[in-house]
Amino acid sequence: MFPIKYIENNLIWNQSGEVYAYYEMIPYNYSFLSSEEKEQVHNRFRQLIAQQRSGNIHALQIATESSIRATQEKSKELVTSALSDVAMERIDAQTDALVEMIGDSQVAYRYFFGFKLVLDDQEMNLQNFKETFKETIRDFIGEVNRKVMGDFLSMSDKEIRRYSKAEKLLENKIGRRFQFRKVTKNDIGYILDHLYGQVSVPYEEYEYSLPKEKLKGETLVKRYDLLRPSRCLIEEKQRSMKIVGEKQETYVSCFTISNIVGELEFPGSEIFYYQQQQFNFPVDTSMNIEVIENRKALTKVRNKKKELKDLDDHAYQNDSESSETVVEALEDVTELETDLNQTKDSMYKISYVIRVCADSEDELKMRCDEIRDFYDDLEIKLVRPFGDMRGLFEEFIPASKRFEDDYIQYVTSDFIASLGFGATQQLGEDHGIYIGYNVDTGKNVYIQPALAAQGVKGSVTNALAMAFLGSLGGGKSLSANMIMYYAALFGAKVLILDPKSERGGWIENLPEIRDQLNIVNLTSEQKNRGLLDPYIIYEDREEAKNLVVDILTYLTGISNKDPEKFPILMSAIREVTDSERPGLLSVIDVLKKQGTREASLIATHIESFADCALGILLFSSGKVEGSISLDKQLNVLQVADLILPEPDKEADSYTITEVLSIAMMIVIASFALNFIQEDRSVFKAVGLDEAWSFLQVTQGKALSNKLVRAGRAMNAGVYFITQNVDDLLDEKMKNNIGIKFAFRSTDLTEIKKTLEFFGLDPEDKGNQERLRNLENGQALMQDLYGHIGVIQFHPVFADLFHAFDTRPPVEKGA
């Protein structure tokens, strides 16, 4: 008999009248945690299990296979740009390459918990007795009607309300330690269809039709609709089953634990976590957990201890030694008795079943061997009981009962917590821009740059900014270039500030986007005079004045706390700002006209910068021919003659050209502020290459903070491409970084700071070594959900790699 009787939201009634509340557990990050942090997770999980003092728990891990082709097709739905044709061609070619490399499908895991609801808060008064009696009679009549007349099942609305109330209390309890989501009928339908081999659509698109008819005091549901997911022919063999559906045939086998030979040592026993990188095929796991409250558990343990002592005494009386097995078992049971006495915890009767499927019997056998080997390494012995496949298979069905007691294990909450249920190695989104693959699991990694601001469920940040950190040559520029290129193809307007002029070759290397690619190359020629003059950039005079103040105070070193020079400078700036045709050169003229010694010295100081080659771009008389346009899908703004100081060079030792270069960077960054304030309905991305160059000066810091703050409001992300974590200023700035990438670093101090930036233990030696030993193109990544892993960036196409690679060319031998 099919075990499910009725479904209401996340509540499931079984044929025995028991009610379970099911939740999906939001996977939690487990990668790169220190031993202490893993212990904290372990304790939270143990408390989650231990709070269920009675009843049953059903923990269910479901492997959902996703088609790469379907994922790529779904990614196409996000494309909205003028470059949509190019985007579609790239995605199609990308799809063919990925399928050829890794096949057409990949596995993702979802985790579900079902808790049996026990209405133990009801007083057994006369009214409750009457209600229970009425429900019993109604169920009996309904069962007779169903067998004699029909296909409809009736459920009392009062009973639904009673259990719904109990479910709300449970939800509050379990939500204190991990994130959970109430399952829906679609989730339950998908699980059933998946188990019976009938799923043909992705998880997110699955729809389970379960129409209901609401009558006075009761709800009717058609029994066939509940049974529909299980419609198939099942042929049970000795140690496997053949499931024949409408569209395909599936071979299924079930394992269960026969014996745990050794002691599972934690950390290291996280089966659910490690199997994600071990198996490239779907593996489902069901843990049917029966709670044995403390008093009963102690009785059972003491009885077992008594049996073992009798065996030990019997051996002694016969002048022989007890076997090693008996001695060890007696020590273990004594230790368990002490533990139960002290903690007052429950014990748990667990049925652990593994389900594996394949398209052929040969493939199923190979997969079974691989699973058995994996568990053997953990000193856990698995069996496929002869003739028990159907019973073990049905344990996976939500709200079902345990099939048999032959293979149960008696465990504590520590054992269940040590298995790593819900621990994930997942990175990124389920579709979007393909950027590479998880090094540990081989799974494709997708991102959606605009998604953070949408408040997506499960995310730990709503910041749109990204950071690309790492020493020279690790791959941060190539990776950032790739993401911004695809962002433009998908519909974002992109501006890249390139102080090293490394992207000038894109016109030749990326001919497919030439019509929507705008590279502005600013040289110190007379034709470009004043193009970066703040009075030319900004139409708003007040904004222009503020930027002029930032630039001139930086160039001259005049502080706003200087009571003599600062008022003189501000007076001249105000006069120029209010003039008919303002320009930076006019500030020099106004200062000279003041006739004072201080004003003349300031004018001379500013004029010394205006006379430099780079000064041509910054200083104008207020009249400039042409302007800088950033109206294409992908815009690159570069100044050819910038000479930036080394990151570790002291500011006091900067040359005049280096000072002017940083001033230019501040002005160029102001373009970004104008850029992101365009159409709020369009996502904008601003790439700040060599971001340290303006983050290290006061004016640049203020501008960067403004870019980040305004970015969130204006649907824009700022991408900081820099070498060190400290370049990202204070914690406030760091907290506004959403997705993070850290490439190889060899400096221990910087490695520790990077790990701390990712929220990891900076003293963990394993994490330090992992970051130090990253290969070119590999990065430590943290996504919107706080998940952390190592990604291998994968441009796929040789032309993109060539275009985005910023390494100097290698001389070829003759």
C-alpha angles and dihedrals in degrees: 000000000000104000099219114088102171141355126208116172103302094343120101125191117202128206091265092060094253118139126214128190111213128203135176111234111224104231114249128216113262103159118111094005116148121239090259092051091048088053089054091053089046092053093049090051092047090052090049091056096039094055089069097085096176142011128036138305125207115201112189128185114193123191110214115198116213126198114235090213091051091047092051091047089051089051089058089065089069093059112107105148136113084251093061094124091054090045092052092049092049093048092048092050089045090052093052091049094048094047090050090050102044109006130253103294142049132190128240126181131225125190127213134185125199118192121194109234116226118192095211094144094072118107111227095233127149094265093054091046090054092049092049091048091050091050091050091052091045092051090049093050090045091052092049091049091049093052096041103033115012171304105307127101122204124213125189113240089214091059091048090052093048093054093041088058091051090048092057091055090049092049091056091051099049094041092068094075108029138011115264135179124204109245119235131214087265090059092049092046091050092051091052094045090047093052092049092047096245103117113121102159133061118271094251093053098046117119122192112199111214109158118192134193117219115213131171106297096346144063125222124208128180110246092216091062090058092047096043097093090057095054103130143097115263119199109191117209130181098280103358144036134228113218113197115195135172094272108020149012121238130192114213134186132180130211128194132187114265098173142357102216101185137024116276106233118211125245095039101044097083096128096171091051100046097043088066089073095033102058127050091188129068118276122181124198132195125193113190104193123192115194117227107194118231099261094051091043091054091049091051092046093048092050089051090048089051091052092050093047090051089054090048092048091047091054090048093051090052092052093247133115122252114251118262089245093058092047093050092045090050091051091048095048091047090051090048092050090053091047094050091047093052101039099034086217125154126246124232133224104209132191107195114194129177122201123199128176139187141174094248139027092243092053090046091054092051091049092048091053091050092051093048091051091050093053092041088061087057090050092247116133118214129198136191100214115222111253095357099099096106094049094047090045092056091056086077092062109100114258092011123141129246109275101217143344099230095096104031121131126211108222142159128240087260091066094050092045092051094061095079096235107183095013109137141203091186119132131191129343133325091248140001131085111006107224104164143295139289106261093213100046103021090230118147116254121218130181135192106205095199096046101088094072091055093073093237114198114263095019119130096204139039094194117124096198122105132200128211109192133176148094124288119295098019096113104258096129093047091049094047090047091052094050093048092047092053091042087059091048090051094051111276122128106233133200120185120193105209114185093173097052092232097143101057091107094062092094090065098032098047104040093155092071097036093117091056098037119096118184113184109196110190114200129178093255123131091246089066096050113145098000088131096041106128090223088059096044097051126056089191106081093205093055090046091051092051092052091047089054090051093049099045095043089051094048095046098034091231110155124211085237092064103105094198110037102032096060090048092052093045092050091055092046092051092050093050092045090055094047124103097250111018124195136160092251088060090063089063091050094049092049091051091049091057087072097207123128093239093049091049092050092051091047091051091048092052091043090057088064093044090056093057120096093250090048089073089074095047105040124063138157090235098270118096130169111228127349141231112275122201100178100120127096092249119030128181121192114193135167109211100204101047115132109192120195120244112273093245096046116116114247092230090064098051116128119234089256091052092049091050091047092056090046087053090052090054091052093045090051088055086064086062091056090053090044097054092049091069124099107346092206091066120072113236128199124198119194115203107195116196086013091173090073094074099021089069095062126070095240092048092050092053091048092048093051089049091051092052095045094044090043094066091050095044098045094252135130126211116211114205113204108188144128108244137041091228089063087073091071119220135355091270091063093042091052088057092060112101113182115027132198123187119187129196119313129178099189109098094208091052091045090055092049091049093051090049090050088056091050093251131132104273092202096055106117094204093055091046092053093046092055092044093051100047113133126229110291093020121114141175104245132198115191133201091277096054092254113148130201144131116274128196107213109226119193089182093199125077093215092056092047090050093047096046099039108106097185116118113259117263116237112244120224121246 
